[in-house]
């Protein structure tokens, strides 16, 4: 009797399993036949169990790669691959699925053949594994427009500091960060009174292809200077070249800009150039814009008004005498300027303080005619003149009779 009941129970269980599988063949919950047909790596069903089990299906986008038999084993393969190939370059992190690869967990009563190694090899060879790293997004109000991956935030912060130093010094930034009121400028020169990065830079953790992760400050700085632009123009210094001349011949760059572009070669705007030096003359095409507001105090010449001219009866016509020499004055002129990535974009005069008043010239000109000296205008020697006999009006006549 017990054997009969056991047989009947097994039969009912088989019918139930077939029914459940059949009812769900169009879904991913228990759909083994659909899984078998659609998966990139074919896997046979090797048995059915009475107990439900959780399975991990691995997808690349909408494409099913295969079903993982042992998720712990798959994770161990991933970790071993990381330790053997990337742990030195990317320490203290981990490797996981990246891109469009993901797991979907499902329940089922089946057991499939173990193809975990093949599935892992496929993911590995098709760029499906990535390193957990630092993701840096650059955005505006319109959204994220660029993303980079950096192994260590310290190298990003160092590169950003170097980039900022091109446009606003560390001492100026520290002074502005202290939020103390700036004294009025009394010496000729310029200083930063405010700065900002126009774009928003945000960071978070994410997964990236190891080939795309920046591992040095130089890489990050190169990106901050030029973005994805890989085109560079260079100039070879000739005999007699100056920074001013080199800049003029290459996009009208200033000596300061050439110095920024060549920090390892040019250390001063007054530096003498050595023939044969190869200088980078490609100006920044950065994905970010460092906006610096500056105050500039200049000592400028103040020109005098037009000379005052006086009529002097003590002087004869045609002569003049300078009574007071013209002298230019001077003034402190304060400007407010806006610079973006080292390029002057706009400026306006804020104030002017005259130090020395200009002096107008005063010139006396003669108004008295000299005696016995004509005025320079011809006139007839008699009143009501008329010609009575012209030159040679008769033989031997050498005059004009009036």
Buried (B, 14 or more C-beta within 10 A) or exposed (E): EEEEEEEEEEEEEEEEBEEBBEEBBEEBEBBBEBBBEEBBBEBEBEEBEEEEEEBBBBBBEEEBBBBBBEBEBBBEBBBEBBEEBBBEEBEEBBBBBBBEBEBEEBEBBBBBEBBBEBBBEBBBEEBBBBBBBBBBBBBEEEEEEBEBBBBBEEBBEBBBEBBBBBBBEEEBBEBBEEEEEEEEBEEEEBBBBEBEBEBEBEEEEBBBBBEEBBBBBEBBBBBBBBBEBEEEEEBEBEEEBBBEBBBEEBEEBBBBBBBBBBEEBBEEBEBEBEEEBEBBBBBBEBBBEBBBBBBBBBEBEBEBEEBEEEEBEEBBEEEEEEEEEBEEBBBBBBBBBBBBBBEEEEEEEEEEEEEEEBBBBBBBBBEEEEEEEEEEEEEEEEEEEEEEEEEEEEEEEEEEEE
